[in-house]
Amino acid sequence: MALLLRFARQWVAGERMEDALRVAKDANARGMDALVNHLGEHYRERAPVEATKAEYLRLLDAMRSDGVRGTVSLKPTQFGVLIDKGYALSQMLPILDATKADGRVLWLDMEHSGTTDDTLWIGERLLERYDRVGICVQANLKRTSADLERLIRDRARIRLVKGAYKETEDIAFRSRSQTDQAYLEHLETLFTKARDFAVGSHDSRMISRALELARQHPTPFEFAMLQGVRDPLKSDLARQGFRVSEYIPYGPNWLPYFSRRLRERPRNIVTMARSFVEG
């Protein structure tokens, strides 16, 4: 596991909050905001949920004390949505209050499709209390066009990503070309109808199209990219004056996240093996 973590640090800040704060400060120094996530998911007992809540409150306090520019992004299954959506909402409300006190945006990650409806419900309840709430949507899901229209009506912030979870063919596009086409169509919707959204992609084609649309529709938006992916591009966009957020995950439960990154980019497995051989 120590060898795996050594390679995973390309995408994971580390296991401790101090690691996340260090990477967040580095992102700020490079002209980017930090979007920090304490890793963990699929909790079905209350104790780890409430420990997660306490961790995020400490994290936000540390970000405030250290002057870190950015915010946090929560996974609904680490806040107990698999127990009960009302309980998950109750555990997120203290995090909402802390972000609201600092004037930060509160983001919700989107996970497997089985939690999409509950995630949207929670996001809408949070928006009733604070208008700076953002929700991630996944272009590979066939339902996303309708979800975008719903979130735009709710005046939610939206982070558009391609989607990293394995889904069945009846609810998700299976080919890369279909997902890419859906992403491009959703970009058009965001630039023409939404407010202050995030383009979550490392794909040059998607980024180029976003830049074209930005020239046609001067609406506020940002780019959101993962820690350790396309760092020169992130810095270049920031130098051009675009807002860029770097998604910074940390915590001891890093293996599922790391595994998804490998599935997205299989050639990373070769890089990992080489790093072990070469030391």
Backbone torsions as a table, in degrees:
resi	resn	phi	psi	omega
1	MET	NA	-33.7	178.4
2	ALA	-64.1	-38.5	177.5
3	LEU	-66.3	-41.9	177.8
4	LEU	-62.0	-44.1	-179.6
5	LEU	-62.3	-34.9	178.2
6	ARG	-58.9	-42.8	178.2
7	PHE	-75.5	-37.1	-178.1
8	ALA	-62.9	-21.1	-178.9
9	ARG	-63.5	-9.9	170.2
10	GLN	-61.5	-35.5	-175.2
11	TRP	-115.7	-11.6	-177.2
12	VAL	-123.0	130.5	-176.1
13	ALA	-63.1	-34.8	-176.7
14	GLY	151.2	-169.1	-176.6
15	GLU	-94.3	-16.2	-173.0
16	ARG	-110.9	156.4	176.3
17	MET	-58.6	-36.8	179.5
18	GLU	-59.0	-35.1	177.4
19	ASP	-64.4	-44.6	-179.9
20	ALA	-63.5	-41.5	-180.0
21	LEU	-64.5	-38.8	178.2
22	ARG	-62.1	-46.6	-179.9
23	VAL	-67.5	-36.4	178.5
24	ALA	-63.9	-42.1	178.2
25	LYS	-64.7	-36.9	176.8
26	ASP	-64.8	-40.9	176.9
27	ALA	-61.0	-44.0	177.3
28	ASN	-59.2	-41.7	-179.3
29	ALA	-64.7	-26.0	177.8
30	ARG	-92.6	11.5	174.6
31	GLY	89.6	14.3	-176.9
32	MET	-117.7	155.1	170.1
33	ASP	-81.9	159.9	176.4
34	ALA	-104.4	135.4	175.3
35	LEU	-121.3	97.2	-165.9
36	VAL	-98.3	135.5	178.2
37	ASN	-129.3	124.9	172.9
38	HIS	-83.6	116.2	-170.7
39	LEU	-69.3	143.4	-179.7
40	GLY	157.0	146.5	-176.9
41	GLU	-163.0	161.8	172.7
42	HIS	62.4	36.2	178.3
43	TYR	-75.9	133.3	179.5
44	ARG	-120.2	7.8	175.3
45	GLU	-126.0	154.0	-172.4
46	ARG	-76.5	-29.9	-175.6
47	ALA	-60.1	-50.4	178.5
48	PRO	-66.9	-29.5	176.3
49	VAL	-63.4	-47.2	-176.3
50	GLU	-72.7	-29.0	172.1
51	ALA	-66.6	-37.3	177.2
52	THR	-64.5	-43.8	176.9
53	LYS	-56.6	-46.9	-179.8
54	ALA	-63.1	-38.4	179.1
55	GLU	-62.7	-44.5	179.8
56	TYR	-65.3	-36.8	177.8
57	LEU	-65.0	-40.4	176.5
58	ARG	-66.0	-39.6	179.9
59	LEU	-61.9	-47.0	179.9
60	LEU	-64.0	-37.1	176.7
61	ASP	-63.9	-41.4	179.1
62	ALA	-67.6	-39.8	177.4
63	MET	-61.8	-39.1	177.6
64	ARG	-66.6	-46.7	-177.6
65	SER	-64.4	-36.7	-177.3
66	ASP	-89.1	-2.4	179.1
67	GLY	69.7	31.0	-179.9
68	VAL	-75.9	130.4	178.4
69	ARG	-90.2	120.8	-179.3
70	GLY	147.3	-158.9	-176.0
71	THR	-157.6	-163.4	-178.2
72	VAL	-124.1	158.6	176.4
73	SER	-130.2	127.2	-172.5
74	LEU	-104.6	142.5	172.0
75	LYS	-95.9	122.1	-178.2
76	PRO	-56.4	-34.4	-178.2
77	THR	-73.3	-15.6	174.3
78	GLN	-87.0	-7.5	176.6
79	PHE	-107.3	11.9	170.3
80	GLY	93.2	20.3	179.8
81	VAL	-64.8	-24.7	176.8
82	LEU	-76.2	-13.8	173.0
83	ILE	-85.2	-53.9	179.7
84	ASP	-172.8	133.8	-176.5
85	LYS	-65.9	-33.3	176.9
86	GLY	-65.8	-39.7	176.2
87	TYR	-63.8	-43.1	178.7
88	ALA	-60.2	-42.9	177.2
89	LEU	-59.8	-43.7	-178.8
90	SER	-62.2	-33.2	179.6
91	GLN	-76.9	-25.5	178.2
92	MET	-82.5	-21.8	-174.4
93	LEU	-60.0	-40.8	175.2
94	PRO	-61.8	-33.3	176.8
95	ILE	-68.1	-41.4	176.1
96	LEU	-58.5	-45.7	-179.4
97	ASP	-61.3	-39.9	-179.1
98	ALA	-68.3	-41.1	178.2
99	THR	-68.6	-38.3	179.4
100	LYS	-63.7	-40.2	179.8
101	ALA	-61.2	-31.7	179.7
102	ASP	-93.3	-5.0	-176.6
103	GLY	71.5	24.9	179.5
104	ARG	-91.2	159.5	170.4
105	VAL	-80.3	142.9	171.8
106	LEU	-107.5	122.8	-178.0
107	TRP	-105.3	144.5	170.2
108	LEU	-111.2	126.7	171.2
109	ASP	-72.1	156.5	172.1
110	MET	-108.2	133.6	-176.8
111	GLU	-111.9	-149.0	-178.0
112	HIS	-58.1	151.2	-173.5
113	SER	-58.7	-23.9	178.4
114	GLY	-63.7	-16.9	179.9
115	THR	-109.2	5.1	-174.7
116	THR	-62.1	-48.4	-177.8
117	ASP	-61.0	-44.1	-179.7
118	ASP	-66.8	-36.3	177.9
119	THR	-63.8	-43.8	177.8
120	LEU	-63.8	-39.9	178.6
121	TRP	-61.9	-45.6	178.5
122	ILE	-62.5	-44.4	179.4
123	GLY	-58.4	-41.0	179.3
124	GLU	-66.5	-37.1	177.9
125	ARG	-67.7	-37.4	177.1
126	LEU	-66.5	-39.0	179.3
127	LEU	-64.0	-26.0	176.9
128	GLU	-66.2	-21.8	-177.6
129	ARG	-103.4	-21.4	-173.5
130	TYR	-159.7	130.2	-173.1
131	ASP	-86.3	0.2	179.7
132	ARG	-106.6	62.4	178.3
133	VAL	-118.7	133.4	179.9
134	GLY	-118.8	147.6	-178.0
135	ILE	-131.1	134.0	178.6
136	CYS	-83.0	140.8	173.3
137	VAL	-128.6	153.6	-172.3
138	GLN	-115.3	123.5	-175.4
139	ALA	-66.6	-23.9	-177.5
140	ASN	-74.4	-13.1	178.2
141	LEU	-84.7	134.5	-177.1
142	LYS	-68.9	-20.3	-178.9
143	ARG	-80.8	-8.0	-167.1
144	THR	-64.3	-32.3	177.7
145	SER	-57.1	-46.5	179.3
146	ALA	-67.0	-38.9	179.1
147	ASP	-64.2	-38.1	177.8
148	LEU	-61.7	-45.7	179.3
149	GLU	-60.0	-41.5	178.6
150	ARG	-62.4	-47.0	-178.1
151	LEU	-68.6	-34.9	176.9
152	ILE	-65.0	-41.0	175.9
153	ARG	-61.3	-37.4	-179.7
154	ASP	-76.9	-5.1	-177.8
155	ARG	60.8	36.0	174.3
156	ALA	-80.8	152.4	164.5
157	ARG	-75.3	151.0	-174.6
158	ILE	-132.6	134.8	171.3
159	ARG	-114.7	115.3	-176.7
160	LEU	-93.9	121.9	175.8
161	VAL	-126.4	169.7	178.8
162	LYS	-78.3	-37.3	-179.2
163	GLY	111.9	130.2	-175.1
164	ALA	-117.0	3.5	-176.1
165	TYR	-99.0	143.9	176.8
166	LYS	-72.5	126.6	-178.5
167	GLU	-131.2	161.7	179.7
168	THR	-83.2	158.9	-172.9
169	GLU	-65.6	-25.6	-178.0
170	ASP	-70.9	-21.2	-178.1
171	ILE	-117.9	-10.5	-174.8
172	ALA	-138.0	150.8	172.5
173	PHE	-71.9	136.8	-177.1
174	ARG	-98.0	-23.4	-177.8
175	SER	-97.3	150.8	178.3
176	ARG	-63.1	-38.1	-177.7
177	SER	-64.8	-38.2	178.2
178	GLN	-66.6	-42.8	179.0
179	THR	-64.8	-41.5	178.7
180	ASP	-61.8	-43.0	179.7
181	GLN	-63.9	-41.3	177.2
182	ALA	-62.3	-42.0	179.6
183	TYR	-59.5	-46.0	-179.6
184	LEU	-62.1	-39.8	178.1
185	GLU	-65.9	-39.4	179.1
186	HIS	-68.6	-33.5	174.6
187	LEU	-58.6	-43.8	178.2
188	GLU	-57.6	-44.6	179.6
189	THR	-61.2	-45.9	-178.3
190	LEU	-62.2	-47.1	-176.3
191	PHE	-69.6	-23.6	-179.2
192	THR	-97.0	-21.5	-172.7
193	LYS	-126.5	-22.9	-169.3
194	ALA	-95.7	177.8	179.3
195	ARG	-131.7	133.9	169.4
196	ASP	46.1	60.5	-176.4
197	PHE	-103.5	177.0	-179.4
198	ALA	-124.9	131.5	174.5
199	VAL	-92.0	103.4	-176.7
200	GLY	-98.0	87.1	-178.5
201	SER	-157.2	151.3	172.0
202	HIS	-112.2	3.4	-176.0
203	ASP	-78.8	121.2	-176.7
204	SER	-57.9	-35.6	-179.9
205	ARG	-65.7	-42.4	179.7
206	MET	-67.6	-40.4	-179.5
207	ILE	-67.2	-41.8	178.3
208	SER	-62.2	-40.6	178.7
209	ARG	-66.9	-38.5	176.7
210	ALA	-61.4	-39.9	179.1
211	LEU	-66.6	-37.7	176.2
212	GLU	-63.8	-45.9	-179.7
213	LEU	-65.3	-34.1	178.9
214	ALA	-63.5	-33.2	177.2
215	ARG	-70.5	-30.0	-179.1
216	GLN	-85.6	-31.0	-175.5
217	HIS	-131.0	93.4	-175.4
218	PRO	-75.7	65.6	177.9
219	THR	-101.6	148.2	179.2
220	PRO	-63.6	133.7	175.7
221	PHE	-158.8	172.0	176.3
222	GLU	-141.4	164.1	169.9
223	PHE	-98.0	137.9	176.8
224	ALA	-122.5	122.0	-177.1
225	MET	-135.2	155.4	-176.5
226	LEU	-76.8	148.9	171.0
227	GLN	-54.0	133.9	173.7
228	GLY	82.2	4.9	-179.5
229	VAL	-119.8	124.9	175.4
230	ARG	53.1	48.3	-178.9
231	ASP	-58.2	-43.3	178.4
232	PRO	-60.6	-38.8	178.8
233	LEU	-65.0	-43.1	178.6
234	LYS	-57.7	-47.0	-179.5
235	SER	-64.1	-38.8	179.7
236	ASP	-65.0	-43.3	178.3
237	LEU	-63.0	-41.3	178.6
238	ALA	-63.4	-40.9	178.3
239	ARG	-63.5	-30.4	178.6
240	GLN	-76.8	-4.8	177.7
241	GLY	98.1	5.4	176.9
242	PHE	-82.4	146.1	174.0
243	ARG	-75.2	133.4	-180.0
244	VAL	-133.7	132.5	173.2
245	SER	-114.3	137.1	176.7
246	GLU	-105.2	122.1	-179.4
247	TYR	-79.6	117.0	-171.1
248	ILE	-119.0	102.5	177.5
249	PRO	-92.3	150.1	176.3
250	TYR	-153.8	166.6	174.7
251	GLY	125.1	163.6	-177.9
252	PRO	-69.7	-20.0	-179.4
253	ASN	-93.2	56.1	-172.8
254	TRP	-91.8	-13.8	-170.5
255	LEU	-64.9	-44.2	178.5
256	PRO	-60.4	-40.5	178.7
257	TYR	-63.9	-45.3	179.0
258	PHE	-60.1	-40.2	-179.6
259	SER	-64.0	-38.3	178.1
260	ARG	-66.3	-36.4	178.3
261	ARG	-64.0	-38.6	178.3
262	LEU	-66.6	-40.9	179.0
263	ARG	-63.1	-35.9	179.6
264	GLU	-66.7	-35.6	-175.4
265	ARG	-132.1	82.0	-175.0
266	PRO	-56.0	-29.3	-179.2
267	ARG	-65.1	-16.0	176.2
268	ASN	-65.9	-25.0	177.4
269	ILE	-63.6	-39.1	178.0
270	VAL	-64.7	-44.0	178.8
271	THR	-60.5	-41.8	179.7
272	MET	-63.0	-45.9	-179.9
273	ALA	-60.8	-41.6	179.7
274	ARG	-62.8	-39.1	-179.3
275	SER	-65.0	-34.2	178.8
276	PHE	-69.1	-40.7	-178.6
277	VAL	-68.1	-42.3	-175.9
278	GLU	-82.3	-14.0	-179.8
279	GLY	75.9	NA	NA
